Amino acid sequence: MTRPVLIDSHCHLIFKNFEEDLDEIAERWRAVGVQSLVHACVEASEIPAIRALADRFPELRYSVGVHPLDINSWTDETLEVLRRAALEDSRVVAIGELGLDLFRDSNLDEQLAVLKPQLKLAFELDLPVIIHCRDAAQPMIDLLSELRDLDICPKGVMHCWAGDSQEMQAFLDLGFFISFSGMVTFPKAQKTHLCARKVPEDRFLIETDCPFLSPVPWRGKRNEPAHVEAVAKKIAEIRGKSFLTVANQSTDNAIKLFNLI
């Protein structure tokens, strides 16, 4: 049987609950065929630690950015810190994790004030964005449509997709990829199942978002990059395709979006 090649397009490995066994975790992701990982950043202070992990694990690439729930970390210097970090290290393949979250916060104007300069930075540097969008699809669509009309909209991916198929189509029409996490394995995630069935084969990625959102059968436990295999297998089941087909398609798409070598 041909060995699958997988890419975990969104993970977080700098959490303390990975400190004691990260080498063993790496052995497991390599054993299932994960050839690359994209480590997401949620605030600028994380960058040195993520860079150190990339030194330790050669298959790791990373993003730099500020998450909508971490906008209190934003200062007058943050944008330049992100720009410098992206320019100094070719392993930086995206700007993010950025976006809007109106599920936990209602401070839309403050979130937009941090999101807009990051989107412009991504366009300036010709890097894709990794977008977190929770209960905020319409304002995100409005903003990206405005940037598209000005010909300054970056490319990117809607991370850990949990919206409906109509929202997904709007982001697809804007040129974005859609990424599926362990949520696609949850029995009650019907909207996500429908999106996984309908998304074009050249526009989807797979991810873990570890240590969060462990797929079935590890739900409720710490997630890790090797579990991206379960995400691919569930999408294959939903789409009526072979696991190898879905693994290869998602890998090709991630390589294209993030310019992975």
C-alpha positions in Angstrom: 0.0 0.0 0.0 1.3 3.5 -0.9 2.2 5.4 2.2 0.1 8.6 2.7 1.7 12.0 2.9 -0.1 14.3 5.3 0.3 17.9 6.4 -1.1 19.3 9.6 -1.9 22.8 8.4 -2.6 24.3 11.9 -1.1 23.2 15.2 0.1 24.7 18.5 3.0 22.9 20.2 4.4 25.4 22.6 1.8 24.5 25.3 3.2 23.2 28.6 1.3 19.9 28.2 3.6 19.0 25.3 6.9 19.7 27.1 7.6 16.3 28.6 6.9 14.1 25.5 7.3 16.2 22.4 9.9 13.9 20.9 7.6 10.9 21.3 4.8 13.0 19.7 7.1 13.7 16.8 7.7 10.0 16.4 4.0 9.4 16.1 3.4 12.1 13.6 6.2 10.8 11.4 4.9 7.3 11.8 1.5 8.2 10.2 3.1 10.1 7.3 2.9 13.8 8.5 5.7 15.4 6.4 5.0 19.0 7.3 3.3 21.0 10.1 2.3 24.7 10.2 2.6 26.0 13.7 0.1 28.9 14.3 1.0 32.0 16.4 -1.5 33.9 18.5 0.6 36.8 19.7 4.1 38.2 19.0 5.6 37.0 22.3 5.3 33.4 21.1 7.6 33.9 18.1 10.9 33.0 19.8 9.5 29.8 21.2 8.0 28.8 17.9 11.2 29.6 16.1 13.1 27.4 18.5 10.7 24.5 17.8 11.3 25.0 14.1 15.0 24.7 14.8 14.3 21.4 16.7 11.9 19.9 14.1 12.9 20.5 10.5 9.4 19.7 9.1 7.9 22.6 11.0 6.9 25.9 9.4 5.1 28.7 11.2 3.0 31.8 11.0 3.3 35.1 12.9 0.3 37.1 14.0 -2.2 38.1 16.7 -5.4 36.2 17.4 -8.6 38.2 17.9 -8.8 37.0 21.5 -5.3 38.3 22.2 -5.6 41.8 20.9 -4.6 43.2 24.3 -1.1 42.1 23.4 -1.1 44.5 20.4 1.2 47.6 20.8 2.5 50.3 18.5 5.5 48.1 17.8 3.7 44.8 17.1 3.2 45.2 13.3 6.9 45.9 12.8 7.8 42.9 15.0 5.6 40.7 12.8 7.1 42.2 9.6 10.6 41.7 10.8 10.0 38.1 11.9 8.5 37.2 8.6 11.3 38.7 6.6 14.1 37.2 8.8 13.0 33.6 8.6 11.9 31.8 5.4 10.2 29.2 7.6 7.4 31.8 8.2 4.8 30.8 5.6 1.8 32.8 6.7 0.4 35.7 8.8 -1.9 34.7 11.6 -3.7 33.3 13.4 -5.7 36.5 12.9 -9.4 37.1 12.5 -12.6 37.9 14.3 -14.3 36.2 17.3 -17.7 37.5 18.3 -18.6 34.3 20.2 -16.4 35.2 23.2 -16.1 39.0 22.7 -18.3 41.7 21.2 -15.5 44.3 20.6 -15.7 44.2 16.9 -14.2 47.6 16.3 -11.2 46.8 18.4 -10.7 43.4 16.7 -10.9 45.0 13.3 -8.3 47.6 14.3 -5.8 44.7 14.9 -7.0 42.6 12.0 -6.8 45.2 9.2 -3.1 46.0 9.5 -2.2 42.3 9.6 -4.2 41.6 6.4 -2.4 44.5 4.7 0.9 43.2 5.9 0.2 39.7 4.4 -0.6 41.3 1.1 2.5 43.4 1.2 4.7 40.4 1.9 2.7 38.1 -0.5 2.0 35.6 2.4 -1.3 33.8 3.0 -3.4 34.5 6.1 -4.7 32.0 8.6 -8.1 33.3 9.6 -10.0 32.5 12.8 -13.6 33.4 12.3 -16.2 32.5 15.0 -19.7 33.9 14.9 -18.3 36.7 12.6 -18.7 35.4 9.1 -20.6 38.4 7.7 -18.2 41.1 8.9 -15.3 39.0 7.7 -16.9 38.6 4.3 -17.6 42.3 4.1 -14.0 43.2 5.0 -12.4 40.7 2.6 -14.8 41.8 -0.2 -13.8 45.4 0.4 -10.1 44.5 0.1 -10.8 42.4 -3.0 -12.5 45.3 -4.7 -9.3 47.4 -3.9 -7.1 44.5 -5.3 -5.3 44.2 -1.9 -6.9 41.1 -0.5 -4.4 38.4 0.5 -4.9 34.7 -0.2 -5.5 32.4 2.8 -7.4 29.8 4.6 -10.4 29.7 6.9 -9.0 27.8 9.8 -10.9 25.1 11.7 -14.1 25.6 9.7 -17.4 25.4 11.6 -19.6 27.7 9.6 -22.4 26.7 7.2 -22.1 25.9 3.5 -23.4 29.3 2.3 -20.7 31.1 4.3 -18.2 28.6 3.0 -19.2 29.4 -0.5 -18.7 33.1 0.1 -15.1 32.5 1.3 -14.5 30.2 -1.6 -15.7 32.9 -4.0 -13.1 35.2 -2.3 -10.4 32.7 -3.2 -9.9 31.2 0.2 -9.2 27.6 1.2 -11.3 25.8 3.9 -9.5 23.8 6.6 -11.2 21.0 8.6 -10.2 19.9 12.1 -11.2 17.1 14.4 -14.7 18.7 14.5 -15.5 16.9 11.3 -15.4 13.6 13.2 -18.0 14.8 15.7 -21.3 13.0 15.1 -23.5 16.1 15.6 -21.3 18.4 13.4 -23.8 18.2 10.5 -22.9 21.6 9.1 -19.2 20.7 9.0 -20.0 17.4 7.4 -22.0 19.1 4.6 -19.1 21.5 4.0 -16.6 18.7 3.9 -18.8 17.0 1.3 -19.3 20.1 -0.9 -15.8 21.8 -0.7 -13.9 21.5 -4.1 -11.1 19.0 -4.1 -8.5 21.7 -4.8 -9.6 24.0 -1.9 -9.5 22.1 1.4 -6.9 21.5 4.0 -6.8 19.4 7.1 -5.5 20.3 10.6 -5.5 19.3 14.2 -5.5 22.7 16.0 -3.8 20.7 18.7 -3.8 20.5 21.7 -7.5 21.4 21.1 -10.4 19.6 19.3 -9.2 16.0 19.4 -11.0 13.9 16.8 -13.0 10.8 17.7 -11.9 8.5 19.3 -9.6 10.8 21.4 -12.2 13.5 22.0 -11.7 15.1 25.4 -8.0 14.2 25.5 -5.0 16.2 24.4 -4.8 16.4 20.6 -1.6 16.0 18.6 -0.4 16.2 15.0 -0.6 12.5 14.3 -4.4 12.7 14.8 -4.7 14.6 11.5 -4.8 11.1 10.0 -8.3 10.7 11.6 -9.4 14.0 10.1 -8.4 12.8 6.6 -10.1 9.4 7.1 -13.4 11.0 8.1 -13.3 13.4 5.2 -12.6 10.5 2.9 -15.7 8.7 4.3 -17.9 11.8 3.9 -16.8 12.4 0.4 -16.8 8.8 -0.7 -13.2 8.8 -1.6 -10.2 6.8 -0.6 -8.1 7.9 2.4 -5.0 8.1 0.1 -6.9 10.4 -2.3 -7.9 12.8 0.4 -4.5 12.7 2.0 -2.8 13.6 -1.3 -5.4 16.3 -2.2 -5.1 18.0 1.1 -1.3 17.8 1.0 -1.1 19.2 -2.5 -3.4 22.1 -1.5 -1.4 22.9 1.6 1.9 22.9 -0.4 0.3 25.3 -2.9 -1.2 27.7 -0.4 1.9 27.9 2.0 4.5 27.4 -0.7 5.9 24.5 1.2 9.1 22.9 0.0 
